[in-house]
């Protein structure tokens, strides 16, 4: 594998209409989860990705596995749990600028993930381990699984990429801050958003945050600043890489996962840090233009066309 990631994916129900969900009668069913979104993004960009998780022994879990496997992600490390259900969530699109998410994931199969589910040989053969701050929030056993994956990655010199992916609904702010800061001390590359940096350190100045994250121990910090793009920080240099203009944001959910996939793809392809961040910006922007967590994740030729747009509306 080029990358291995672990975490929960849920069944996503989205109303076919905008506005308050209480008035919606028809819903579309999709799938979404930060880690599987990231893995799918990488497979579409031509890389090999593996996903570790648990799903319920139910029709929704079977549909999810079939979908993710069909996207080219290795699901050999996903266990089917007959004692817990597959989690679900609803995405309420009230307007183009207001999206609300409601989870129904407590006691889900993925929340039963434990360190016993992490196989050393599977982590050892990867180039990168990707983790997010969502997984340790699900349960103590999930937190232990993350710790085990990190320990095995370090044992085998596998680089660790950490996306804080703050979800305040899942745990107390005090615990979230403590765990996220602890994880930040154990990784090689960290991909926070500006709001996550403010949550973790109480600072909002990009240069200050870049230095604070580097001081935690990461060798590379990528700080996302929304439509403006993203900064990168190393001990030697820092720079803002501008984002790409999007005429209309249809659905912002999943943009961060797309950015992470695009950026990691750039590293795997041997691009410079600046070029990798630029690819991440492009993929993140493209994801916002399509409804759904993974539906807008592009293939490599589409990213290249987007980054070198000619202004033509139709590809002929």
PEQUIUR-V192121 format. One record per helix or strand of 2 or more residues. SS is the DSSP state (a for helix, b for strand). FROM is the first residue (numbers start at 0). TO is the last residue. If there is no record, write none. Layout:
BEGIN
SS:FROM:TO
SS:FROM:TO
END
This chain:
BEGIN
b:2:5
b:9:14
a:20:22
b:26:31
a:33:43
b:48:55
a:58:69
b:77:80
b:87:94
b:97:103
a:109:111
a:114:116
a:119:123
b:127:131
a:134:137
a:139:154
b:158:162
a:167:169
a:172:183
b:188:189
a:193:200
a:205:215
b:219:223
a:225:227
b:228:232
b:237:241
a:254:267
a:272:287
a:299:306
END
